[in-house]
Amino acid sequence: MARYRGSVCRLCRREGIKLFLKGDRCYTDKCAVARRAYPPGEHGQSRRKVSEYGLQLREKQKARRIYGILERQFRRYFREAERRKGVTGENLLQLLESRLDNIVYRLGFARSRAEARQLVKHGHFTVNGRKVDIPSYLCKQGDTISVKEKSRGCAVFKEIVENGGGQVIPEWLEVDREALSGRVVRIPSRDEIDVPISEHLIVELYSR
């Protein structure tokens, strides 16, 4: 499967905000957005009037980059969000938040979604006692996500137990860091999803 292999700091600069793609580095003075708060490239500092379509496109790209999803997969999520009852934009964000890699990150078991995706693909997690190595696996209310017994000796998980993790756990999740386990209490409402995305612009873009 294709994936982005370039500098993720360029993505943050292009969107003009911190997307927290590099974990702890994003909280330091080394953050690219803090040092150069303008888009990359030779025309990055020029002022351009952004069209309505441009605003919609940027919002979609921002969402894709936050969750680390390619265009074809993102479009499938949108179609599924349209099919479900309720508000399409909110449905879309709920689907993205329900991904296993995102929940691993939200539980504080990884420093970034990219690291969470890698840990899941390497088979370090179980869902309801069964090994799942698919980052896009959609978790449901009541699912229990745990670090595999054999993986608990890994340095990244030892650090979580020793330091307690630095991630603020959202209310729709429960976590037991000593047991390296978490549970989906409920599917989050829009108010509980703290991503800087105006989802109505994404809906308008795909509805053109």
C-alpha positions in Angstrom: 0.0 0.0 0.0 1.3 3.5 -0.9 2.1 5.8 2.0 3.6 9.3 2.5 7.4 9.0 3.1 8.4 12.7 3.1 8.9 15.1 6.0 5.8 15.2 8.2 6.8 18.6 9.5 6.2 20.0 5.9 2.6 18.8 6.3 2.1 20.7 9.5 3.6 23.8 7.9 1.4 23.4 4.8 -1.8 23.3 7.0 -0.5 26.2 9.2 -1.2 24.3 12.5 0.4 21.6 14.6 -0.9 18.2 13.5 1.1 16.4 16.2 2.6 14.0 13.7 6.0 13.6 15.5 4.9 13.0 19.1 7.1 14.7 21.7 8.9 16.9 19.2 5.7 18.8 18.5 5.7 20.1 22.1 9.3 21.5 21.9 10.9 24.5 20.3 12.1 22.2 17.5 8.6 22.1 16.1 8.7 23.3 12.5 5.4 25.3 12.8 6.9 27.2 15.8 10.1 28.1 13.9 8.6 28.7 10.4 4.9 29.4 10.5 4.4 29.5 6.7 3.9 26.9 4.0 7.0 25.2 2.6 8.5 26.1 -0.8 9.8 29.2 -2.4 6.3 30.8 -2.6 5.4 29.8 0.9 5.6 33.4 2.3 3.6 35.0 -0.5 0.1 36.1 0.2 -2.6 34.4 -1.8 -6.4 34.8 -1.7 -7.8 31.4 -1.0 -11.0 30.4 -2.8 -14.0 28.6 -1.3 -12.8 25.4 -3.0 -9.3 26.0 -1.6 -10.7 26.2 2.0 -12.7 23.0 1.5 -9.7 21.2 0.1 -7.4 22.3 2.9 -9.8 21.1 5.5 -10.0 17.7 3.8 -6.2 17.4 3.5 -5.9 18.4 7.2 -8.2 15.7 8.3 -6.4 13.1 6.1 -3.0 14.1 7.5 -4.1 14.1 11.1 -5.4 10.6 10.9 -2.7 9.4 8.4 -5.2 8.2 5.7 -4.8 8.2 1.9 -7.4 9.7 -0.4 -9.1 6.5 -1.6 -9.6 5.3 2.0 -10.8 8.7 3.2 -13.4 8.8 0.4 -14.6 5.3 1.5 -15.0 6.7 5.0 -17.0 9.6 3.7 -19.4 7.3 1.7 -19.9 5.2 4.8 -20.6 8.4 6.9 -23.2 9.5 4.2 -24.9 6.1 4.4 -25.3 6.2 8.2 -28.1 8.0 10.0 -27.3 11.3 11.5 -25.1 14.2 10.5 -22.6 13.2 7.8 -19.7 15.3 9.1 -20.1 14.0 12.7 -20.4 10.4 11.4 -17.1 10.9 9.5 -15.2 12.0 12.5 -16.7 9.2 14.6 -15.5 6.7 12.1 -12.0 8.1 12.1 -11.8 8.2 15.9 -13.0 4.6 16.0 -9.9 3.3 14.1 -7.8 1.1 16.3 -4.6 3.1 15.6 -6.3 6.3 16.8 -7.7 4.6 19.9 -4.2 3.2 20.8 -2.9 6.8 20.5 -5.8 8.2 22.5 -5.2 5.7 25.3 -1.6 6.9 25.6 0.0 3.7 24.3 1.9 5.6 21.6 3.3 9.1 21.2 1.7 9.7 17.8 -0.8 8.1 15.5 2.0 7.1 13.2 3.7 5.2 16.0 0.4 3.7 17.1 -0.2 2.5 13.5 3.3 0.8 13.5 2.7 -0.9 16.8 -0.6 -2.2 15.7 0.8 -3.5 12.4 3.6 -5.3 14.4 0.9 -7.2 16.3 1.3 -5.8 19.8 -2.4 -5.3 20.5 -5.5 -7.4 21.1 -9.2 -6.4 20.9 -11.4 -8.4 23.2 -8.6 -10.9 23.7 -7.9 -11.5 19.9 -4.9 -10.3 18.1 -5.7 -7.5 15.6 -2.9 -6.1 13.4 -5.1 -3.9 11.1 -4.7 -0.2 12.0 -8.0 0.7 10.3 -10.0 -1.9 12.4 -13.1 -0.1 13.6 -13.6 -0.5 17.4 -17.1 -0.5 18.9 -18.6 0.5 22.2 -17.5 -2.0 24.9 -14.4 -3.2 23.1 -11.3 -3.8 25.2 -7.9 -3.0 23.7 -4.9 -4.5 25.4 -1.2 -4.8 24.9 -0.3 -8.5 24.3 1.3 -10.3 27.2 4.5 -11.0 25.2 4.8 -7.3 24.2 4.7 -5.8 27.6 8.4 -6.0 28.0 9.0 -3.6 25.1 10.7 -0.3 26.1 7.8 1.8 24.8 5.3 0.1 27.1 7.6 -0.1 30.1 8.0 3.7 29.8 4.2 4.1 29.8 3.9 2.1 33.0 6.8 3.9 34.7 5.9 7.5 33.7 2.1 7.1 33.6 2.0 8.5 30.0 1.5 12.1 29.1 -1.6 11.7 27.1 -4.9 13.2 28.3 -7.5 10.4 28.1 -10.8 11.5 26.6 -14.0 10.7 28.6 -15.3 8.2 26.0 -12.3 5.9 26.8 -11.1 4.2 30.0 -7.5 3.1 30.6 -5.7 1.0 33.1 -2.0 1.8 32.5 -0.7 -0.8 35.0 -2.5 -3.5 33.1 -1.8 -1.7 29.7 -5.4 -2.0 28.8 -8.3 0.3 27.8 -11.9 0.2 26.9 -14.2 2.1 24.6 -16.9 3.4 26.9 -19.0 4.9 24.1 -18.6 6.3 20.6 -17.6 9.9 21.0 -20.0 12.8 20.3 -18.7 15.8 18.3 -18.0 17.8 21.4 -15.7 15.0 22.6 -13.6 15.0 19.5 -10.8 17.6 19.9 -9.5 17.9 16.4 -9.3 21.3 14.7 -11.4 20.3 11.7 -14.5 22.0 10.2 -16.1 18.9 9.0 -18.9 20.8 7.2 -16.3 22.0 4.7 -15.4 18.4 3.9 -19.0 17.6 3.3 -19.4 20.6 1.0 -16.3 19.5 -0.9 -17.5 16.0 -1.6 -21.0 17.3 -2.4 -19.9 19.6 -5.2 
